Amino acid sequence: MTPAKIRARIAGTGLYVPPKVLKNKDLEQFMDTSDEWIRQRSGIEERHVIEPGVGTSDLAVESARQALAAANCTPESIDLIIVATLSPDHQFPGTSAIVQQKLGLETTPAMDLRCQCSGFIYSLNVAKLFIESGQYKRVLVIGAEAHSPLLDWTTRGRDVAVLFGDGAGSVVLEATEDNTGVGAVTLHAQGQFADRLWIEKPGTSKGVWMTDEDVQQGKLYPIMEGRYVFKHAVERLAQVVREVLEKEGRTIDSIDHFIFHQANIRINEKVAELLQIPAHKVHNNIQKYGNCSAASIPMLLDETIRQGKIARGQTMLMAAFGAGFTWAAAIVTY
Ligand code: UT7
């Protein structure tokens, strides 16, 4: 008898955002912007931001504790921790090592994965392969971001700063022999467009970590060619959704829920329109949290599950696009 195939199922999810809320109107104090501009262009109404003394790992740990409780397991039962983030506590070591220590663990392996807004789906794929290979039984996957300390909160940085928020989402994946869990995944990257959305410095490029000139020129802040990124996001998301459906021999109709990255509600509406996805299947929470990069998808997943909208046995399609460029999609049965 051939042994049953092992799959990686979602045992529990968690979400954490810091308590402080910045509404669009509040931003008018620091920069030339308006609630109307932000809502119309992106759908965002408010975002949560950390206060002094808190970093990405703190958000990650809070969301991880919730996911562990939902999965009814202890930190000690985790075989591997993966943290997807573009806003790490430190340049090195990885935020995953800090999270491991804060969870009270001694030598559990921990790795960071840096694929920006696609980081959670890339991490899900890595976790899935570790579980399906039999190497690990339970993997904690976290997407966590504290963007607010790295944004330019002046009019110079308004096109980026108003879009991002702080938060974390976690998923405990565990081995199962039933037919649920992570199915087809597709991953892509295109470094040709690295400088269309990036933080240039500090970094080792050109042999210099950071100069006074870099600081003066604002190279420590993220820059984005918004329209260019928007256009690519819509095209690539529509493509990758079709691709992952094809990989599993499925159609849009057979998917119960679409959990898209939360960069701009207009991107998700355009993708839904192009693919003729019924609006009630597309979930969004960018209104409350802004773009939380690698954390957006696990945050939306947790919130949608806790609202009772996703039932066990239902199938969802996750898709993301972001800096790199990177883009990815996964089909997951809850
Ligand atoms: O998660 C990673 C992936 N990220 C994305 O997918 C984001 C993709 N891009 C976008 O979502 C949109 O391009 C934005 C929301 C960033 C911008 O929307 P847009 O409709 O493309 O606006 P724009 O960049 O073309 O700017 C229009 C105007 C400009 O003024 P002028 O040149 O027309 O006079 C900007 O200077 O809006 C101005 N502007 C602002 N005005 C008020 C830019 N930022 C702001 C602001 N408040 N915060």
Residues whose N, C-alpha, C, O or C-beta is under 5 A from the ligand:
A	BS01	UT7	D32 T33 S34 W37 R41 S42 C117 R158 D159 V162 G226 R227 V229 F230 A233 A263 N264 N291 F321 G322 A323
